[in-house]
Amino acid sequence: MLLDLENNKRDYNKEKEARERRMSAYAEAVQKSTLESSSQIIRTLVAERHRLGMTQMDIADITGILPSNLARLESGGRVPTLVVLQKYASAVGKHIELKVCDGVE
């Protein structure tokens, strides 16, 4: 009986570790995909800012986003929140559209 419990515990721990690895890989893939998508949106917004002759400080003044945070946003190193993207887009006369689609991109 004790041996069965030990085997069950060992099997449980193995499966738990395997689940944790799968979840970690999934989260990493989602993060990468989201970063790639947001990077394209940011490039579009920055191009529009340049087209309008606006500076990062202009965007900061309009949106209330700190200039240092805008610089990090524009460098594309982090996934921005939707609110930040919407503020930026609004400052350059654009808007963000979201849609839910079937399947994986």
Secondary structure, 3 states (H helix, E strand, C coil): CHHHHHHHHHHHHHHHHHHHHHHHHHHHHHHHHHHHHHHHHHHHHHHHHHHCCCCHHHHHHHHCCCHHHHHHHHHCCCCCCHHHHHHHHHHCCCCCCCCCCCCCC
